[in-house]
């Protein structure tokens, strides 16, 4: 293919294809969406099964079984989607896998398009999983292949954690033509391995802890973990923050840099090499003080007296994404000097633009739906429970039709909570068609079963609108390009016993 200017998500997708991925499942969510879409676009021969699953939990379970059968599997989602997939994931690492399984979770510092700023590196520690943290699209292209290899080497699923600027940044990359041939060996029945029971979980937990120690030692020599420079002051960093650090520090040899591509398990021996001869360390990372806590622990464990600066000391920001300017300011304070960066001369000052909050698109039918409900309920006590999707934008004036928005699928259940707590109010649950299939159906079942007096407003776009018009179970087509039996939400509601 040769050199191409590609987006980070495209680079990850092309890297996964090159690595021999056979099954890809996910749920759309910015900043992760383009990974699965790029694989589908480059799957002309249909040799890779690609699907938008109904939600992240379904995608994780599809991926798990495929990996049990020996297929190289990629599961994609954004950071809040990981919460939905957590139930199968927590058990999966105890069971293990046969084929390489990479769980791509795109974190969204800022946040730019999310409800939370959660850091997947914490989840990696919680789930006792390896995590790979690429710093650029080019590195992501190479690293995704490593992630599959490590998964198969240790028989465990792994996290791949690009953040927004890596996902949506562009870089010229040498795209290689070769594609690894990874035949699917097939599932071998073994209830002592694949059927999880408490006794098996206990035994596997012990093995997993032993594996983590071995993996940590392995990561000491992993090619994207590296120490450079020398001197009394050091900087530990990861992900896109490493690129910002290098933009500021450049080729200086008097500052020691520790680039961490695998935050869990942490490469302790390499960390000790980094700490040798240092008096002070600055931790530069997004989002939480994960590296900062790890390096502080190792310093204490080895009886050293080295000062560590970062989020815990207020030296670096503890919320939002990093930028070259923010990192430059932190490093200047740490080194006690003004720095010349690689950046060109600053552009002339421009007037500050007025804010432009997102609004419903012109002609959007949701606007009419909201207006009709608002007009019908004028003068009455109401609770309007929103959800994740285009209709969240109904919160803006003059509609003012979203009183709550918590997470995907919560609107219908929250309307029930209001109706039980405040029986004298009219409770509405607004939900879109894709969200209905992803996580709304159980809320309807709960309402019918528990006799909740609520009004469900299902705003049907016949597409997953907000993330770019992806298909879902109601659209009648799949990501493999085939026609499917479209599921009618209205018929589902009637089947569940909802009265009109």
DRENSE-476908 format. One record per residue (C-alpha): residue in three letters; x, y, z. Coordinates in pm, 1 decimal. Example, Ala and Ser with C-alpha at 12.3 -4.5 7.8 and 13.67 -1.06 7.14 Angstrom:
// residues 2
<ALA,<1230.0,-450.0,780.0>> <SER,<1367.0,-106.0,714.0>> 
This chain:
// residues 500
<UNK,<0.0,0.0,0.0>> <UNK,<291.1,236.6,70.0>> <UNK,<282.0,561.9,261.3>> <UNK,<-61.2,699.1,349.8>> <UNK,<-188.6,989.4,556.5>> <UNK,<-431.8,815.7,790.4>> <UNK,<-636.1,893.9,1099.2>> <UNK,<-532.2,715.4,1417.8>> <UNK,<-845.4,499.8,1418.8>> <UNK,<-779.6,403.2,1057.0>> <UNK,<-421.0,313.9,1150.4>> <UNK,<-544.7,89.2,1432.3>> <UNK,<-792.3,-79.7,1198.3>> <UNK,<-532.4,-138.8,926.1>> <UNK,<-290.1,-266.6,1189.8>> <UNK,<-552.4,-512.4,1317.2>> <UNK,<-620.1,-638.0,964.3>> <UNK,<-246.5,-682.6,911.7>> <UNK,<-229.4,-873.7,1243.2>> <UNK,<-484.8,-1128.3,1117.8>> <UNK,<-799.9,-1024.0,1305.3>> <UNK,<-1097.1,-1248.7,1213.6>> <UNK,<-1388.3,-1129.8,1432.3>> <UNK,<-1465.4,-762.2,1506.5>> <UNK,<-1758.5,-653.8,1724.0>> <UNK,<-1838.1,-322.4,1887.2>> <UNK,<-2085.3,-46.4,1956.6>> <UNK,<-2041.0,302.5,1804.5>> <UNK,<-1918.5,583.2,2027.3>> <UNK,<-1684.0,876.2,1971.0>> <UNK,<-1382.7,862.1,1963.1>> <UNK,<-1373.5,489.0,1877.8>> <UNK,<-1625.6,452.9,1592.2>> <UNK,<-1398.1,473.5,1286.9>> <UNK,<-1194.5,165.9,1388.5>> <UNK,<-1472.9,-80.8,1316.4>> <UNK,<-1597.7,118.5,1016.6>> <UNK,<-1250.3,113.4,857.8>> <UNK,<-1220.9,-263.0,901.0>> <UNK,<-1563.3,-307.3,738.6>> <UNK,<-1458.7,-81.3,449.7>> <UNK,<-1141.5,-286.1,391.5>> <UNK,<-1315.4,-623.3,419.4>> <UNK,<-1393.6,-668.9,49.4>> <UNK,<-1355.2,-1048.5,55.2>> <UNK,<-1570.5,-1086.5,368.5>> <UNK,<-1303.7,-1292.3,546.0>> <UNK,<-1347.9,-1086.3,863.6>> <UNK,<-1680.7,-1098.4,1045.4>> <UNK,<-1763.8,-738.2,1136.4>> <UNK,<-2068.9,-636.2,1338.1>> <UNK,<-2222.1,-348.3,1523.9>> <UNK,<-2353.7,-539.9,1824.6>> <UNK,<-2665.0,-424.5,2009.8>> <UNK,<-2443.6,-298.4,2293.1>> <UNK,<-2091.8,-334.4,2435.3>> <UNK,<-2183.0,-629.0,2659.7>> <UNK,<-2306.6,-822.9,2357.9>> <UNK,<-1989.9,-731.0,2164.5>> <UNK,<-1768.8,-851.0,2451.8>> <UNK,<-1947.4,-1183.5,2474.7>> <UNK,<-1938.7,-1239.2,2097.3>> <UNK,<-1566.2,-1161.9,2104.8>> <UNK,<-1504.5,-1388.9,2404.1>> <UNK,<-1656.7,-1697.3,2239.9>> <UNK,<-1471.6,-1627.9,1913.7>> <UNK,<-1144.4,-1602.3,2107.7>> <UNK,<-1229.8,-1929.9,2288.5>> <UNK,<-1248.7,-2085.7,1942.8>> <UNK,<-901.5,-1951.3,1859.1>> <UNK,<-996.2,-1652.7,1642.3>> <UNK,<-807.6,-1325.3,1668.6>> <UNK,<-1078.8,-1092.1,1796.0>> <UNK,<-1116.1,-715.8,1831.8>> <UNK,<-1388.9,-556.1,2044.4>> <UNK,<-1433.3,-177.3,2015.4>> <UNK,<-1601.2,82.9,2235.1>> <UNK,<-1549.9,415.9,2411.0>> <UNK,<-1472.9,447.6,2780.2>> <UNK,<-1832.4,467.2,2904.7>> <UNK,<-1913.6,161.7,2693.8>> <UNK,<-1665.8,-32.5,2903.5>> <UNK,<-1902.8,8.7,3198.2>> <UNK,<-2168.4,-179.2,2999.5>> <UNK,<-1921.4,-454.4,2908.3>> <UNK,<-1774.8,-486.4,3259.4>> <UNK,<-1976.2,-790.0,3368.9>> <UNK,<-1841.0,-1038.8,3112.3>> <UNK,<-1498.2,-870.7,3111.3>> <UNK,<-1432.7,-921.4,3483.4>> <UNK,<-1491.0,-1295.9,3450.5>> <UNK,<-1320.2,-1325.8,3112.8>> <UNK,<-970.2,-1254.0,3241.7>> <UNK,<-1009.9,-1531.0,3501.4>> <UNK,<-1113.6,-1776.6,3228.5>> <UNK,<-862.2,-1659.4,2968.3>> <UNK,<-868.5,-1690.9,2588.8>> <UNK,<-720.0,-1907.0,2314.1>> <UNK,<-704.4,-1667.3,2019.7>> <UNK,<-567.4,-1316.8,2070.0>> <UNK,<-838.8,-1083.3,2203.3>> <UNK,<-790.8,-705.8,2206.6>> <UNK,<-1046.9,-486.3,2381.7>> <UNK,<-1008.3,-139.7,2232.4>> <UNK,<-1138.1,128.3,2469.8>> <UNK,<-1099.7,485.0,2344.7>> <UNK,<-1070.2,727.5,2637.1>> <UNK,<-1201.6,1081.0,2594.5>> <UNK,<-1005.5,1337.3,2801.2>> <UNK,<-1182.9,1670.4,2803.3>> <UNK,<-1433.9,1518.8,2780.9>> <UNK,<-1513.2,1616.1,2422.9>> <UNK,<-1809.5,1387.5,2357.8>> <UNK,<-1872.8,1187.9,2674.5>> <UNK,<-2037.7,1195.4,3016.2>> <UNK,<-1721.6,1101.9,3205.8>> <UNK,<-1343.2,1138.3,3202.7>> <UNK,<-1280.6,786.7,3333.1>> <UNK,<-934.2,640.9,3285.7>> <UNK,<-928.6,285.4,3146.1>> <UNK,<-587.2,223.3,3302.7>> <UNK,<-768.5,196.4,3638.4>> <UNK,<-999.6,-62.9,3487.1>> <UNK,<-696.9,-256.5,3363.0>> <UNK,<-564.5,-277.1,3717.5>> <UNK,<-910.5,-360.8,3852.7>> <UNK,<-963.5,-636.7,3594.6>> <UNK,<-598.4,-750.7,3621.8>> <UNK,<-540.6,-700.3,3249.9>> <UNK,<-256.9,-581.7,3030.6>> <UNK,<-304.4,-234.8,2882.7>> <UNK,<-130.8,-85.1,2577.8>> <UNK,<-119.1,294.9,2552.6>> <UNK,<-11.7,421.7,2206.0>> <UNK,<134.0,772.9,2175.4>> <UNK,<66.1,834.7,1804.5>> <UNK,<-121.1,688.6,1504.8>> <UNK,<203.3,538.7,1372.8>> <UNK,<279.8,370.9,1703.1>> <UNK,<-81.5,249.9,1729.3>> <UNK,<-49.0,83.1,1387.6>> <UNK,<248.1,-121.8,1510.4>> <UNK,<131.3,-169.7,1869.6>> <UNK,<-204.7,-330.4,1789.2>> <UNK,<-15.3,-626.1,1642.4>> <UNK,<189.6,-656.1,1962.3>> <UNK,<-132.8,-651.6,2165.4>> <UNK,<-263.4,-958.1,1978.8>> <UNK,<72.3,-1135.9,2023.6>> <UNK,<84.4,-1070.7,2398.9>> <UNK,<-277.1,-1183.5,2435.8>> <UNK,<-197.6,-1517.0,2274.3>> <UNK,<134.2,-1554.8,2453.7>> <UNK,<-28.7,-1532.7,2796.8>> <UNK,<-379.1,-1656.0,2706.7>> <UNK,<-546.1,-1339.1,2835.6>> <UNK,<-749.1,-1055.2,2679.8>> <UNK,<-571.8,-718.1,2667.5>> <UNK,<-678.7,-354.4,2665.8>> <UNK,<-576.4,-115.2,2390.7>> <UNK,<-626.2,244.5,2508.9>> <UNK,<-595.3,522.3,2251.2>> <UNK,<-718.1,865.4,2361.4>> <UNK,<-904.7,1119.7,2147.5>> <UNK,<-597.0,1294.0,2000.8>> <UNK,<-444.9,960.7,1897.9>> <UNK,<-779.2,833.7,1760.8>> <UNK,<-851.5,1145.4,1555.5>> <UNK,<-499.9,1271.0,1483.2>> <UNK,<-342.2,1210.2,1140.6>> <UNK,<4.3,1083.2,1052.1>> <UNK,<181.4,955.3,741.7>> <UNK,<242.6,584.7,790.1>> <UNK,<403.2,311.5,582.8>> <UNK,<109.6,71.8,542.1>> <UNK,<238.7,-277.7,476.6>> <UNK,<73.3,-514.5,231.2>> <UNK,<134.0,-837.1,416.5>> <UNK,<-144.0,-986.1,625.9>> <UNK,<-79.6,-1247.0,889.3>> <UNK,<-255.0,-1578.0,828.0>> <UNK,<-422.1,-1675.9,1155.5>> <UNK,<-652.3,-1973.7,1093.6>> <UNK,<-921.4,-2041.6,1353.3>> <UNK,<-817.3,-2359.0,1534.7>> <UNK,<-1167.2,-2429.6,1669.9>> <UNK,<-1320.5,-2463.5,2014.1>> <UNK,<-1213.7,-2757.5,2228.1>> <UNK,<-1466.2,-2868.6,2489.1>> <UNK,<-1317.1,-2850.8,2838.0>> <UNK,<-1552.5,-2756.1,3120.0>> <UNK,<-1260.6,-2729.5,3361.5>> <UNK,<-1131.9,-2439.6,3152.4>> <UNK,<-1429.8,-2265.4,2995.4>> <UNK,<-1707.5,-2303.4,3255.0>> <UNK,<-1647.0,-2059.3,3538.8>> <UNK,<-1725.4,-2178.0,3892.1>> <UNK,<-1613.5,-2025.0,4226.1>> <UNK,<-1354.8,-2298.8,4283.3>> <UNK,<-1212.0,-2251.0,3932.7>> <UNK,<-1210.2,-1872.8,3978.0>> <UNK,<-1004.4,-1906.7,4295.3>> <UNK,<-749.9,-2134.2,4126.7>> <UNK,<-733.3,-1912.4,3818.3>> <UNK,<-693.1,-1599.6,4030.6>> <UNK,<-374.5,-1744.3,4177.5>> <UNK,<-244.6,-1826.6,3828.3>> <UNK,<-340.6,-1481.3,3702.8>> <UNK,<-142.9,-1307.3,3976.3>> <UNK,<161.5,-1516.5,3882.6>> <UNK,<112.2,-1427.2,3516.5>> <UNK,<99.3,-1056.3,3596.3>> <UNK,<441.2,-1075.0,3761.3>> <UNK,<582.8,-1252.6,3455.1>> <UNK,<417.6,-1005.5,3216.9>> <UNK,<558.2,-710.5,3414.1>> <UNK,<908.9,-853.4,3370.3>> <UNK,<837.8,-913.5,3003.3>> <UNK,<728.3,-549.9,2963.7>> <UNK,<1068.4,-434.3,3097.1>> <UNK,<1207.3,-510.0,2751.8>> <UNK,<897.4,-424.9,2546.2>> <UNK,<1001.5,-215.5,2246.8>> <UNK,<771.4,81.4,2314.3>> <UNK,<872.9,115.1,2681.3>> <UNK,<1196.8,312.6,2686.0>> <UNK,<1426.2,534.4,2890.7>> <UNK,<1634.1,808.9,2729.9>> <UNK,<1849.8,1100.4,2841.9>> <UNK,<2029.9,1153.1,3172.6>> <UNK,<2061.7,1403.7,3455.4>> <UNK,<1911.8,1465.6,3800.1>> <UNK,<1557.2,1536.6,3679.3>> <UNK,<1329.6,1289.9,3502.9>> <UNK,<988.9,1290.9,3334.8>> <UNK,<762.1,986.4,3323.8>> <UNK,<489.5,1000.4,3057.8>> <UNK,<263.4,796.3,2832.4>> <UNK,<25.4,818.6,2537.3>> <UNK,<-5.0,1145.3,2349.7>> <UNK,<149.1,1322.5,2650.6>> <UNK,<482.8,1167.8,2550.8>> <UNK,<459.7,1349.3,2216.3>> <UNK,<391.5,1677.1,2397.6>> <UNK,<688.4,1617.6,2629.4>> <UNK,<919.3,1550.8,2334.7>> <UNK,<790.2,1860.1,2156.8>> <UNK,<896.1,2063.6,2459.8>> <UNK,<1214.7,1883.1,2565.7>> <UNK,<1336.4,1795.3,2216.7>> <UNK,<1685.4,1644.4,2199.8>> <UNK,<1802.5,1763.2,2540.0>> <UNK,<2022.0,1502.9,2706.5>> <UNK,<2011.6,1654.9,3057.1>> <UNK,<1651.5,1542.7,3122.7>> <UNK,<1572.9,1174.7,3165.1>> <UNK,<1252.8,1055.8,2990.5>> <UNK,<1065.7,737.8,3076.6>> <UNK,<802.8,652.4,2814.5>> <UNK,<553.8,397.1,2948.3>> <UNK,<346.6,216.2,2686.3>> <UNK,<216.9,-51.0,2926.9>> <UNK,<85.1,96.3,3249.8>> <UNK,<-34.1,-244.5,3373.8>> <UNK,<146.8,-455.7,3469.0>> <UNK,<401.1,-183.2,3530.7>> <UNK,<759.9,-244.8,3405.6>> <UNK,<926.5,-214.1,3747.3>> <UNK,<1284.6,-304.0,3651.0>> <UNK,<1287.0,-45.4,3374.7>> <UNK,<1141.9,204.0,3622.2>> <UNK,<1430.8,137.9,3859.5>> <UNK,<1677.1,204.1,3576.3>> <UNK,<1498.3,531.5,3510.0>> <UNK,<1515.1,636.5,3876.9>> <UNK,<1888.2,572.9,3904.0>> <UNK,<2064.0,904.5,3978.4>> <UNK,<1746.2,1115.8,3987.8>> <UNK,<1651.4,1371.0,4252.1>> <UNK,<1309.0,1467.1,4113.5>> <UNK,<1045.4,1320.1,3881.6>> <UNK,<759.2,1488.9,3697.2>> <UNK,<464.4,1270.6,3589.1>> <UNK,<286.8,1387.4,3272.1>> <UNK,<-20.6,1185.1,3179.3>> <UNK,<-391.7,1185.3,3094.7>> <UNK,<-622.5,1149.7,3292.7>> <UNK,<-546.8,1022.8,3643.5>> <UNK,<-218.8,990.3,3840.5>> <UNK,<-165.6,626.4,3742.1>> <UNK,<203.5,652.5,3647.7>> <UNK,<260.1,898.0,3931.6>> <UNK,<132.6,649.1,4190.3>> <UNK,<330.3,360.7,4036.1>> <UNK,<660.2,547.4,4035.6>> <UNK,<598.1,679.6,4389.1>> <UNK,<534.0,322.7,4506.9>> <UNK,<857.8,195.9,4349.3>> <UNK,<1056.2,483.0,4500.9>> <UNK,<920.5,394.8,4845.7>> <UNK,<969.0,22.7,4789.6>> <UNK,<1335.8,76.9,4706.5>> <UNK,<1398.2,318.3,4994.8>> <UNK,<1492.5,609.7,4770.0>> <UNK,<1438.5,976.4,4849.8>> <UNK,<1316.3,1118.7,4521.1>> <UNK,<1051.3,1388.9,4498.7>> <UNK,<762.2,1319.1,4263.6>> <UNK,<552.5,1595.8,4110.7>> <UNK,<230.6,1561.0,3917.0>> <UNK,<-142.6,1561.2,3969.3>> <UNK,<-120.0,1466.1,4336.0>> <UNK,<98.6,1768.2,4409.1>> <UNK,<-103.3,2008.9,4194.3>> <UNK,<188.6,2050.7,3952.3>> <UNK,<-13.2,1920.1,3655.7>> <UNK,<-384.5,1952.2,3590.0>> <UNK,<-605.2,1677.5,3737.0>> <UNK,<-890.4,1711.5,3485.2>> <UNK,<-921.4,1762.7,3111.8>> <UNK,<-682.8,1672.9,2833.7>> <UNK,<-321.4,1778.4,2804.9>> <UNK,<-185.1,2006.2,2534.0>> <UNK,<164.6,2107.2,2429.9>> <UNK,<117.7,2444.7,2601.6>> <UNK,<-0.9,2289.4,2930.4>> <UNK,<282.6,2038.6,2929.0>> <UNK,<534.8,2311.8,2844.6>> <UNK,<419.8,2518.7,3143.1>> <UNK,<449.1,2217.9,3376.6>> <UNK,<796.8,2128.1,3251.3>> <UNK,<917.3,2490.1,3275.4>> <UNK,<801.5,2502.2,3639.1>> <UNK,<967.5,2165.5,3704.5>> <UNK,<1301.7,2262.9,3547.0>> <UNK,<1288.0,2623.7,3667.4>> <UNK,<1368.3,2768.7,3326.4>> <UNK,<1202.2,2906.7,3014.8>> <UNK,<1211.7,2669.8,2721.4>> <UNK,<1227.9,2710.6,2346.5>> <UNK,<992.2,2454.8,2194.9>> <UNK,<980.7,2301.9,1848.9>> <UNK,<666.4,2501.3,1779.7>> <UNK,<688.4,2778.8,1524.8>> <UNK,<624.2,3140.7,1615.3>> <UNK,<288.0,3192.7,1780.5>> <UNK,<15.5,3313.0,1542.4>> <UNK,<-119.3,3662.3,1579.4>> <UNK,<-397.0,3698.4,1833.9>> <UNK,<-749.2,3643.3,1703.5>> <UNK,<-1073.1,3761.0,1857.5>> <UNK,<-1242.2,3502.9,2077.6>> <UNK,<-1527.6,3336.0,1893.7>> <UNK,<-1871.4,3326.1,2054.0>> <UNK,<-1974.3,2988.2,2198.5>> <UNK,<-2165.2,2761.2,1961.8>> <UNK,<-2346.1,2496.7,2166.8>> <UNK,<-2475.8,2191.5,1979.4>> <UNK,<-2841.3,2204.5,1878.5>> <UNK,<-3088.5,1978.6,1700.0>> <UNK,<-3033.3,1989.3,1324.4>> <UNK,<-3269.1,2198.7,1110.3>> <UNK,<-3569.5,1988.2,1021.4>> <UNK,<-3499.8,1727.8,1290.7>> <UNK,<-3828.6,1550.6,1376.2>> <UNK,<-3727.3,1539.5,1743.4>> <UNK,<-3792.9,1911.2,1765.7>> <UNK,<-4157.7,1861.1,1666.6>> <UNK,<-4195.3,1567.5,1905.0>> <UNK,<-4061.2,1768.2,2196.6>> <UNK,<-4278.9,2066.2,2107.8>> <UNK,<-4593.4,1852.1,2086.6>> <UNK,<-4531.8,1700.2,2431.7>> <UNK,<-4448.6,2038.3,2582.3>> <UNK,<-4765.7,2193.7,2441.3>> <UNK,<-4984.3,1902.4,2556.2>> <UNK,<-4841.9,1912.4,2909.9>> <UNK,<-4852.7,2290.4,2956.6>> <UNK,<-4948.2,2378.7,3313.9>> <UNK,<-4895.7,2022.9,3444.0>> <UNK,<-4620.1,1893.6,3675.2>> <UNK,<-4380.2,1696.3,3458.0>> <UNK,<-4048.5,1512.0,3466.6>> <UNK,<-3873.7,1467.6,3132.7>> <UNK,<-3606.0,1197.7,3150.0>> <UNK,<-3364.5,1211.3,2857.9>> <UNK,<-3106.2,966.1,2736.1>> <UNK,<-2784.9,948.2,2534.1>> <UNK,<-2841.1,1047.2,2171.4>> <UNK,<-2947.6,1338.0,1951.3>> <UNK,<-3251.3,1400.3,2169.5>> <UNK,<-3022.5,1506.1,2456.4>> <UNK,<-3003.7,1834.0,2262.3>> <UNK,<-3367.8,1893.6,2350.6>> <UNK,<-3236.1,2038.1,2675.8>> <UNK,<-3162.3,2373.4,2508.8>> <UNK,<-3401.8,2664.4,2520.2>> <UNK,<-3666.7,2722.7,2406.8>> <UNK,<-3752.6,2349.3,2418.8>> <UNK,<-3612.4,2284.7,2768.5>> <UNK,<-3733.1,1924.3,2749.7>> <UNK,<-3453.9,1728.3,2920.9>> <UNK,<-3464.8,1730.9,3301.9>> <UNK,<-3224.9,1438.8,3348.8>> <UNK,<-2961.1,1255.1,3145.7>> <UNK,<-2745.1,997.1,3320.7>> <UNK,<-2629.9,718.0,3088.8>> <UNK,<-2749.5,503.4,2800.5>> <UNK,<-3085.4,345.1,2875.0>> <UNK,<-3132.2,524.2,3207.1>> <UNK,<-3414.6,753.1,3090.2>> <UNK,<-3688.9,490.0,3103.7>> <UNK,<-3586.7,361.5,3447.2>> <UNK,<-3544.7,712.6,3588.1>> <UNK,<-3895.5,804.6,3473.2>> <UNK,<-4013.9,509.2,3681.8>> <UNK,<-3821.5,633.3,3983.0>> <UNK,<-3991.9,972.2,3957.9>> <UNK,<-4335.7,816.4,3914.4>> <UNK,<-4296.3,604.5,4228.8>> <UNK,<-4144.9,888.2,4435.2>> <UNK,<-4381.6,1160.7,4308.9>> <UNK,<-4711.3,997.8,4204.8>> <UNK,<-4870.2,1335.3,4131.1>> <UNK,<-4631.6,1419.0,3843.3>> <UNK,<-4638.0,1305.8,3480.8>> <UNK,<-4316.8,1115.7,3407.9>> <UNK,<-4180.1,1082.5,3054.0>> <UNK,<-3892.7,868.3,2931.3>> <UNK,<-3742.0,975.5,2598.0>> <UNK,<-3529.6,722.4,2413.3>> <UNK,<-3396.8,674.1,2059.5>> <UNK,<-3422.5,361.4,1848.2>> <UNK,<-3056.7,256.3,1872.5>> <UNK,<-3048.7,318.3,2248.4>> <UNK,<-3377.6,129.3,2281.1>> <UNK,<-3215.6,-181.9,2134.0>> <UNK,<-2886.7,-126.3,2318.0>> <UNK,<-3018.5,-85.8,2671.0>> <UNK,<-3379.7,31.6,2676.4>> <UNK,<-3576.4,-292.8,2645.5>> <UNK,<-3503.4,-406.1,3002.1>> <UNK,<-3632.1,-68.8,3126.6>> <UNK,<-3961.6,-130.6,2947.1>> <UNK,<-3986.9,-478.0,3100.1>> <UNK,<-3922.9,-326.6,3443.3>> <UNK,<-4194.2,-63.5,3392.0>> <UNK,<-4456.0,-316.1,3281.1>> <UNK,<-4369.2,-562.9,3557.3>> <UNK,<-4367.0,-303.5,3835.7>> <UNK,<-4676.0,-119.5,3707.1>> <UNK,<-4502.6,215.3,3652.2>> <UNK,<-4734.9,488.9,3528.4>> <UNK,<-4501.5,652.3,3276.6>> <UNK,<-4513.3,767.2,2915.7>> <UNK,<-4248.0,625.2,2682.7>> <UNK,<-4150.4,843.9,2387.5>> <UNK,<-3948.5,637.3,2140.4>> <UNK,<-3792.8,877.0,1888.6>> <UNK,<-3725.3,654.1,1589.1>> <UNK,<-3459.7,777.6,1341.0>> <UNK,<-3418.1,430.1,1189.0>> <UNK,<-3042.2,478.7,1232.0>> <UNK,<-2779.0,541.6,1499.2>> <UNK,<-2784.5,911.5,1428.2>> <UNK,<-2549.4,1087.7,1667.8>> <UNK,<-2241.1,873.4,1599.4>> <UNK,<-2267.1,883.5,1219.3>> <UNK,<-2568.5,685.4,1094.5>> <UNK,<-2453.9,332.6,1174.6>> <UNK,<-2701.6,45.4,1127.1>> <UNK,<-2875.7,-121.5,1423.7>> <UNK,<-3122.0,-413.5,1463.4>> <UNK,<-3410.6,-198.1,1340.0>> <UNK,<-3249.7,-85.2,1013.5>> <UNK,<-3262.9,-412.6,823.0>> <UNK,<-2895.0,-423.2,725.1>> <UNK,<-2565.2,-526.0,884.1>> <UNK,<-2203.1,-409.7,869.0>> <UNK,<-2128.9,-712.1,649.2>> <UNK,<-2350.6,-550.4,383.8>> <UNK,<-2623.5,-811.9,409.7>> <UNK,<-2996.6,-759.6,446.2>> <UNK,<-3133.6,-855.2,787.3>> <UNK,<-3479.1,-890.1,935.2>> <UNK,<-3546.4,-540.9,1070.2>> <UNK,<-3689.6,-547.1,1420.8>> <UNK,<-3985.4,-311.2,1468.6>> <UNK,<-3959.9,-125.5,1803.4>> <UNK,<-4335.8,-74.4,1812.4>> <UNK,<-4397.3,-447.2,1785.8>> <UNK,<-4141.4,-509.8,2059.0>> <UNK,<-4323.6,-265.2,2287.9>> <UNK,<-4658.0,-431.6,2217.3>> <UNK,<-4505.2,-772.7,2279.7>> <UNK,<-4382.5,-654.6,2618.2>> <UNK,<-4729.0,-543.2,2715.4>> <UNK,<-4702.0,-165.4,2676.4>> <UNK,<-5046.6,-5.8,2644.0>> <UNK,<-5108.0,276.2,2394.3>> 
